[in-house]
Amino acid sequence: MSRPVDEYVEAEVHRLLTEHPDLAEQGLILHRREGTLLVQGEVESPYRRDQIHRLISQRFPDVRIECDIGVIRAQAPVDAEEL
Amino acid sequence: MTGAQGSGPVVRVAAVGDVHIDQDVVGRYRPALEQLGGCADVLLLAGDLTRHGTAAEAACVAREFRDLPVPVIAVLGNHDYHCDQVPAVTSTLRDAGITVLECETAVVETSGLTLAVVGAKGFGGGFAGRHASMFGEPEMKAFIRTTCEVSDRLGEGLRAAAACDVLVALTHYSPVPDTLVGEPLEIYPFLGSYLLAQAIDSAPTTLAVHGHAHKGSERGMTAGGVRVRNVAHPVIKQAYSVFNLSPRAAQIPVPT
């Protein structure tokens, strides 16, 4: 049986993202949506994206988690701003 | 280097913050960084260079940003302080040729112009009318005292460099709320302070660059008319942004 996704679960996941020694992610957004906790945002590598999903699922095995996390592009700019 | 309109020489400043480099990121920025010589005279790093502020992560940053065709000037961010290894982080970066500023100034001569970069991590507190005060518990007073002290030193550095052709303030925390739009209002006091803007406005600053606010916005302006740019990597979504800065004498005054 799944644990209800309430504000305390959301807060615990938020703290995990920041305070877990393998994560330190402060830029992700959490949404509670129809019994699922949706994690959205962008990180610096595919490894971090997968690590976040894995660690949240391990810590909260009875919470339905969905991750929609992208990897930030790192290409050279195509223009400059004149100031 | 001449500006896009051919109107006169400019200083080309590339900048990015919040790259949060560890082993898994090494090499991602390098292809874009190797193109810097064609578009920039200097690269600024606006803090949060690492994930946890360890010397090992700093070595990864050093590997990514060393031996570039332009000087690299950095400030640290709150992540770079997390593991209490600031001296080791700083020395690792400096050993790789990266200039690390904390209430200090770096001067770069380029295209016949003098660029001064005054850098400080900065700190929080909030914005005018809603700023925390040096009042109450010792922890609260220490918080705001830190912001006051770093802002004072930032202002002193900027005023001391006022004779340079182009003057840039480099911080991790934001001096204005404009570039925080997109972040929850509740956390603004932890993202920056108006005291940094007041310091920036106390000198003829050309541009203020910061990071820290991953969900913020790119563009803002201080009350004194200084352009502010949030270059946090999740905001600019490219390896770095480039700003072509005209010397002050060539600038059109901003209406107030």
Boltz contact constraints between the chains, C-beta under 6 A:
constraints:
  - contact:
      token1: [A, 24]
      token2: [B, 51]
      max_distance: 6.0
  - contact:
      token1: [A, 24]
      token2: [B, 52]
      max_distance: 6.0
  - contact:
      token1: [A, 27]
      token2: [B, 214]
      max_distance: 6.0
  - contact:
      token1: [A, 27]
      token2: [B, 234]
      max_distance: 6.0
  - contact:
      token1: [A, 42]
      token2: [B, 234]
      max_distance: 6.0
  - contact:
      token1: [A, 44]
      token2: [B, 20]
      max_distance: 6.0
  - contact:
      token1: [A, 44]
      token2: [B, 25]
      max_distance: 6.0
  - contact:
      token1: [A, 45]
      token2: [B, 24]
      max_distance: 6.0
  - contact:
      token1: [A, 45]
      token2: [B, 25]
      max_distance: 6.0
  - contact:
      token1: [A, 47]
      token2: [B, 24]
      max_distance: 6.0
  - contact:
      token1: [A, 72]
      token2: [B, 233]
      max_distance: 6.0
  - contact:
      token1: [A, 72]
      token2: [B, 234]
      max_distance: 6.0
  - contact:
      token1: [A, 73]
      token2: [B, 237]
      max_distance: 6.0
  - contact:
      token1: [A, 74]
      token2: [B, 28]
      max_distance: 6.0
  - contact:
      token1: [A, 74]
      token2: [B, 29]
      max_distance: 6.0
  - contact:
      token1: [A, 74]
      token2: [B, 239]
      max_distance: 6.0
  - contact:
      token1: [A, 75]
      token2: [B, 32]
      max_distance: 6.0
  - contact:
      token1: [A, 75]
      token2: [B, 238]
      max_distance: 6.0
  - contact:
      token1: [A, 76]
      token2: [B, 32]
      max_distance: 6.0
  - contact:
      token1: [A, 76]
      token2: [B, 35]
      max_distance: 6.0
  - contact:
      token1: [A, 76]
      token2: [B, 239]
      max_distance: 6.0
  - contact:
      token1: [A, 77]
      token2: [B, 238]
      max_distance: 6.0
  - contact:
      token1: [A, 77]
      token2: [B, 241]
      max_distance: 6.0
  - contact:
      token1: [A, 77]
      token2: [B, 242]
      max_distance: 6.0
  - contact:
      token1: [A, 80]
      token2: [B, 242]
      max_distance: 6.0
  - contact:
      token1: [A, 80]
      token2: [B, 244]
      max_distance: 6.0
  - contact:
      token1: [A, 81]
      token2: [B, 243]
      max_distance: 6.0
  - contact:
      token1: [A, 82]
      token2: [B, 4]
      max_distance: 6.0
  - contact:
      token1: [A, 82]
      token2: [B, 244]
      max_distance: 6.0
  - contact:
      token1: [A, 83]
      token2: [B, 227]
      max_distance: 6.0
  - contact:
      token1: [A, 83]
      token2: [B, 243]
      max_distance: 6.0
  - contact:
      token1: [A, 83]
      token2: [B, 245]
      max_distance: 6.0
